[in-house]
Amino acid sequence: MTLTDNRTGESIEIPIVNGGVDAGAWKKLLGNIWFADPGFTQTAATESAITELDGEAGILRYRGYPIEQLAEHSTYLEVAYLLIYGELPDAEQYAAWKHEITYHTFIHENVRKRFMEGFHHDAHPMGMLVSAVAALSTFYPESKDIQDPDVRDKQIVRLIAKMPTLAAGAHRFSVGMPFVYPDNRLEFSDNFLSMMWKIAEPEYQADPVLAKALDVLFILHADHEQNCGTTAMRVAGSSHTDPYSATAAAAAALYGPRHGGANEAVIKMLNEIGHVDNVPAYVTAVKEGKGRLQGFGHRVYKNFDPRATIIKKIAYDVFEVTGKNPLLDIALKLEEVALADDYFISRKLYPNVDFYSGLIYQAMGFPIEMFTVLFAIPRTSGWLAHWKELLEQDQKIARPRQLYTGSASRDYVAMDAR
Ligand code: CMC
């Protein structure tokens, strides 16, 4: 690209590398002219080798492997390893990784008893999770030594392992049930389901179809390159804070209804619609600007969300076991009406990952407040993969510029003269 400053006639050539241009070259010519890009819609904040996403083609790949193949053949723990270390593990590496994760699932009793049980009885489990993850940094002060690769790896294991324990603990507290300790005999998803649902039985046996469906949902949610939560992770991580605090920042960003909170919003919307007959009127109201269709649209996917395609299939597997979610018919009608409507076609708005995931979670018995928590469990591995990559890249602290639009300099006015 050739860039010319029309004020001076000076030019500079900037090569396009990996689909982007280096802002450093721009800086040489136009030092004090900033890119105005709120929401980073046109800004690559980093180079990354973790996840490839082509929104126009509906492509999602982790470390080069298509999401469809991983969802069909892999497990969440294997995918977490792949995201973090860049390659699929061999049998020995996988066994060691699984052992490490399994044996770090317990949380300090003070986190559970004094911290988590200190919340108000109706605390939102996502609020509890965000706070509990941040609190973990005080239990592992060595985690501040982020330049030591062994220390980093240890915190990565701890975070991936403890997230389900914290998540299930938040749920148990919110429904007044006693905490269930992790069971090291169980697989990752089975163990989480045991901590969620176990009552008095000596060993909780999760339905294999449901445990598998949850594991696939974890794979689909594990990473999604520079989304809002991951950006929060990278921004916080760039200040060299410890990984628990950075993960809490990422989880806080995920909490919002425009991001990981959307699956909760979808169920509320479907309940509000109430009946298939009300779908056309609801869509008309959305088109008139009265709210958005939850679970529709995506900043990057402008054709289809490949995760949504996989999830729709899983939904039917789950409903075989649990019975059909009564909201499914409304969701299908909504999808049909919206996909045939010019408002949604022209804006390239398609169902995203959250449109069907909430229906599955609800059919599996999860309360809607747990939906974003279910997103945070697997996304933790993606956040940590980006955190590790950021530190290995030795990136500068995140510190954007602004275009100041406030008052010019003015003198202080005493209160009685205002
Ligand atoms: N329903 C109705 N209209 C919509 C929707 C929607 N869900 N999403 C976007 N639009 C319209 C929007 O009003 C705008 O129209 P116009 O050009 O006439 O002003 C146009 O489409 C472009 O919207 P935008 O807000 O500029 O798009 P964005 O890229 O900033 O927003 C989004 C992306 C996901 C925040 C948005 O589509 C949205 O709010 N969707 C609903 C919430 C949701 O499902 N979020 C989950 C995202 S996937 C999971 C994740 O990664 O977290």
Residues whose N, C-alpha, C, O or C-beta is under 5 A from the ligand:
A	BS01	CMC	P257 R258 H259 G260 A262 G291 R292 L293 Q294 G295 F296 G297 H298 R299 R347 N352 V353 D354
